Amino acid sequence: MKILIMGLPGSGKTYLAKRMQPILKAAWYNADIVREMANDWDFSSEGRIRQSLRMKNLADFEKSQGRIVICDFVCPTRETKKNFDPDITIWMNTIKSGRYEDTNKMFEEPSDVDFEVSEMNDTNHDIIAAKILKNV
């Protein structure tokens, strides 16, 4: 199962992923770490498409091994979300603008999500993980 945690920079994607990962016993890929491993800091449209495909390949491998995988990354456009092709989408809708203006301009609010987090708290991860595990 591929879980996408998406949202603007600073919305709490990594915070949520870090707390959900042990509950789900999931593999976890953070976009910043994956970009660092690839030494690819291109945030143009092409760079973001490349990153979505890179995250997809990692997630598809984990899924093919029968594991749950969490990927947290901005995933700013419908195209990047479609490229990644998540089984479950969690949208961190906790902020209206992030710290990078180019990302704010590019970001398209997703139209189809499984979970929308509108405020950060200490229970989101437990609640969402429990609902996911109920359906595994």
N, C-alpha and C positions, 0 to 999 in steps of 0.2 A: 504494500500500500504506500503510495506516494502522497505525502502531506506537504502542501505549500503554505508557508506563513509569509504573507506579503503585506506591504505597506510602505509608506514613506520612511526615509531615514529618520531614526529617532522615535518611531512609533511603538517600539517595544517588541519587534520581531524576535530578536535574539534572546531577550528576557523570557519571552514565552517559550521559545524552543528549548532553552536550557532547562526549564522547569518541567516541560512535558517529556523530554527525552528519557529520563530514567523511569518514569511511570509507564511509558509505552515500550520501554526496552528497545528503542529505535536507534538506527543509524542516524547521524545528524550532520548535515553539511551547511555551513554558514558561508554566505556569499563572499564576505571579505577574506576569509581563509582560502576559499577556492580561487579567488582572484589572485591572491598572493602566491599560491602554489603555481598558478599559470603565468605569473608575472604579466598580467593583463589588466591594466588600469584605464582602459579605453571605455569611457562612459557615453560615447556617441550612440546613436541608434544602432549602428552596426555592432558596436562593442556590447551593447546590452542584449542584442539578439544572440551573439556568440556566447555570452554568459548564460543565457537561458538554455541554450543547447548543451552547454557544458554541465550545468546543474541537472538537466534531464538525463544525460548519459550516466552520471553518477547515481542518480536516483533509480534509473531503470536497472542498473546493475544490482543495487541492493534489493530492489523488488524481485528481480529474477532469482535471487538467492532466498526468497521467502521472508525477507525482513520488512518491517515497517521502516520507512525513512522519512525524516523531516528535513526539508530544505527551507531555510529562511533567507529570502532576498526580496529586493524592492519589486521586481517583476512589474515594471511600470506601464506596460502597454498590453492591449488585448493580444497582440501577436506574441509577445514574450510568454504570456500565460498559456496561450494555445500551444506554443512550442514545448513548454514544460509538461503540459498535459497531466495535471494533478488528479488524483482520485478524491482528495479532500482539499478544499481551499479555506484557509483562515485569513480573514482580512483584518489587519490591525488599523482600524479607523479611529485612532485615538488622537490624531493631530490633523489640522487643516493644511499645514504647510511644513515642509521639512527644512533642513539647514542648507540645501543646495537648490538654488533657483532653477537650474536647468532640469533637475529631476521633477520639481514642482510643476513646471510647464509641460513636461512629457507625460506625467502620471495620469492614467485613465482609471477612474474608479471602476472596480470590477462589477459586472452586472449579475454574476452568478457565483455565490459563495455558500459554503456550508455553515460557517461560523463567522460572525462579525463581532469583533471586540471593540466596544466604543469607549471603554475606560480601563485603565490599568488597575489591577487589584491583586490580592494575594490568593484568589480562588479560581481565576480564569483557567489556569493550567489544569487544576484538578477536575473541574467541571467538564472541560472540553475533552481531556484525555479519557475520562470515564465514559463519555458518550461515544467516543471513537472505539474504545475497547468493547463496548456493548455490541457493536456491529461488526467486529472482526471474526 
